[in-house]
Amino acid sequence: MKKVFLSLFILSSVLAFSQAGVCGQFHRKYCVVETKHGGKGEWMYNAQSKSGLFNQGSTSKIRCVIYKGMDYRINVCCETTIGDKLNYKIFDARTNELLYDNATAENDPLFEFQSTASRQLIIEVTVPAGATSQDKHKPMEAACVGLLIEHKVTDRQGFSQY
């Protein structure tokens, strides 16, 4: 029984590692926006960022938490073989109100905003249909997609307080 359990554990570990290896850190490598370094208020990586292997024409959702007094930058990217026109929408998780749709901004992958309240969001990403290049690690109809979320403390504006 121990051998069966150990074999299943090793098999599941190998499968998890191989799946993470295909697109696991795609967002860290391909979704990064070049900014000035060393400046005050530099963007920081948010651990809610994700990458995954998506079928063409599919839609996926992720829930994330944003906090009052923070600026956020969301960047969605994919393999260029399926194009760079990913569509994503941001909804308020409580009310399901549509807050942003990048289709209204010519499918711009980058969106920056300031949070005036702490709340949960749902980010819905839709991958267009298209052709991917041959890769022995994934099916032809699939592509890597990354969702990079970054944050920084909102700069103070207006008159300073005494």
CORCORVEN-V963746 format. One line per field, one symbol per residue. ss: DSSP state (~ for helix, > for strand, _ for the rest). burial: 1 if it has 9 or more other ideal C-beta (glycine too) atoms within 8 Angstrom, else 0. Layout:
ss: ???
burial: ???
This chain:
ss: _~~~~~~~~~~~~~~~~~~~~~~__~~~~~_____________>>____>>>>>>___>>>>>>>>___>>>>>>>>>_~~~____>>>>>>_____>>>>~~~~____>>>>>____>>>>>>>>_______________>>>>>>>>>>>>_________
burial: 000000000000000001100110011100100000000001100100101011010000010111000111111111101100011111111000000011000010101000100011111111110101000001000111111111110100000000
